Amino acid sequence: MEAFVSFVLSNFTLSFFVLGLLVAGLALLRLKKPPTREDVAEALLAWFLFFSIGISFLYNFVMHVFFGAMAAAFIGWADSPFQAEVGFASLGFAVVGFLAWRGGFGLRLAAVVGPACFLWGAAGGHVYQMITAGNFAPGNAGVIFYSDILIPLIGFALLWWRGRAGGRS
């Protein structure tokens, strides 16, 4: 059980993504009618924004601001005052993610674009650290690295699908 909890908390981007999928599925099961393509697209996008952007970046804020030394060690870095800056940027992304959960297309686009720039930049930094410093710490080269690339791609794909499905938003 300890190993499972450690995996879930250490790989929070994957954990919150999966949780978003589960909650979207439950939301669709609760509908009084068979879900339409629009219902599925809306549920997946809304809960992605809530969990993969809102909750995930709120967790990142807490870890970098209140547990900076632990977060830095997980990434394979020394602790630094920049931990707090990363944390507060993450708080901003979290707030936008929560607002976009039930917001319109423009807000939802912003909730994906901002974190995409941050995450793809972080992925580039991880690659640089792997090549130049041999840093293959779990927080630099593990699930976090892959989710830094995939979470924005999934966000853009869900935005596109939601737009194609029509209806409100």
MOWOTA-V553048 format. One record per backbone hydrogen bond with DSSP energy under -0.5 kcal/mol. CO is the residue of the C=O (numbers start at 0). NH is the residue of the N-H. If there is no record, write none. Layout:
# MOWOTA-V553048
CO;NH
CO;NH
This chain:
# MOWOTA-V553048
0;4
1;5
2;6
3;7
4;8
5;9
6;10
8;11
10;13
10;14
11;15
12;16
13;17
14;18
15;19
16;20
17;21
18;22
19;23
20;24
21;25
22;26
23;27
24;28
25;29
27;30
35;39
36;40
37;41
38;42
39;43
40;44
41;45
42;46
43;47
44;48
45;49
46;50
47;51
47;52
48;52
48;53
49;54
50;55
52;56
53;57
54;58
55;59
56;60
57;61
58;62
59;63
60;64
61;65
61;66
62;66
66;70
67;71
68;72
69;73
70;74
71;75
71;76
73;138
79;82
80;83
80;84
81;85
82;86
83;87
84;88
85;89
86;90
87;91
88;92
89;93
90;94
91;95
92;96
93;97
94;98
95;99
96;100
98;101
99;102
103;107
104;108
105;109
106;110
107;111
108;111
108;112
109;113
111;115
112;116
113;117
114;118
115;119
116;120
117;121
118;122
119;123
120;124
121;125
122;126
123;127
124;128
125;129
126;130
127;131
128;132
128;134
129;133
133;135
136;139
136;140
137;141
137;143
141;144
141;145
142;146
143;147
144;148
145;149
146;150
148;152
149;153
150;154
151;155
152;156
153;157
154;158
155;159
156;160
157;161
158;162
159;163
160;164
161;165
168;104
